[in-house]
Amino acid sequence: MRIDDEGPGLANTENLFVPFYTTKPEGLGIGLFVSRFIIESHQGSLQARPNDGPGVTFLFSIPQRACL
C-alpha cells in the first residue's frame, strides 16, 4: 500500500521511526514508531521516501496469510 503525504517533507529520515523523536511542538513522537512496530510484528515493512516536491510517500506491506 502507498500513502502520499503533501506536507512540508522530511528534513531527517534517519530518526523518523525512533520513539519520541518529533519535529512538532505538541507531538509525542510515537505514531510512526508504533505503526512500524505493529506492521513488522506481522512480518511486514514500513518505509518512508521523500517526494521530489513537497511531502513524503509511505510504503507498507503485510504478507497475506493462508486461510486455515
C-alpha positions as CSV (number, residue, x, y, z in Angstrom):
1,M,0.0,0.0,0.0
2,R,1.1,3.5,-0.7
3,I,0.2,6.7,1.1
4,D,1.2,10.1,-0.2
5,D,1.6,13.0,2.2
6,E,1.8,16.5,0.8
7,G,3.1,18.2,3.9
8,P,6.4,20.1,4.2
9,G,8.5,17.0,3.7
10,L,11.3,15.3,5.7
11,A,14.4,17.0,6.9
12,N,15.7,13.9,8.7
13,T,14.7,10.4,7.6
14,E,17.3,8.9,9.9
15,N,15.2,9.5,13.1
16,L,11.8,9.2,11.6
17,F,10.9,5.9,13.3
18,V,12.8,6.5,16.5
19,P,10.4,6.6,19.5
20,F,9.8,10.0,21.0
21,Y,11.6,11.8,18.1
22,T,9.3,14.7,16.9
23,T,9.6,17.9,15.0
24,K,6.2,19.1,16.2
25,P,6.0,21.3,19.3
26,E,2.9,19.4,20.5
27,G,4.0,16.0,19.2
28,L,4.8,12.8,21.2
29,G,6.9,11.2,18.5
30,I,5.4,7.7,18.9
31,G,3.0,7.4,16.0
32,L,5.3,6.2,13.3
33,F,7.3,4.1,15.8
34,V,4.1,2.3,16.9
35,S,2.9,1.9,13.3
36,R,6.2,0.3,12.2
37,F,6.2,-2.0,15.3
38,I,2.7,-3.3,14.5
39,I,3.4,-3.8,10.8
40,E,6.8,-5.5,11.5
41,S,5.2,-7.8,14.1
42,H,3.1,-9.1,11.2
43,Q,6.2,-9.7,9.1
44,G,5.6,-6.6,7.1
45,S,7.6,-3.5,6.3
46,L,7.1,0.3,6.5
47,Q,9.3,2.7,4.6
48,A,9.2,6.5,4.0
49,R,10.6,8.2,1.0
50,P,10.8,12.0,0.4
51,N,8.9,13.2,-2.7
52,D,10.5,15.2,-5.5
53,G,8.2,18.1,-4.5
54,P,6.6,18.6,-1.1
55,G,5.7,15.7,1.2
56,V,6.6,12.1,1.8
57,T,5.4,8.8,0.4
58,F,4.9,6.0,2.9
59,L,5.0,2.4,1.6
60,F,3.9,-0.6,3.7
61,S,3.2,-4.2,3.1
62,I,1.9,-7.1,5.1
63,P,2.1,-10.6,3.8
64,Q,-1.2,-12.4,3.2
65,R,-1.8,-15.3,5.5
66,A,-3.2,-18.6,4.1
67,C,-6.7,-19.4,5.3
68,L,-6.9,-22.4,7.6
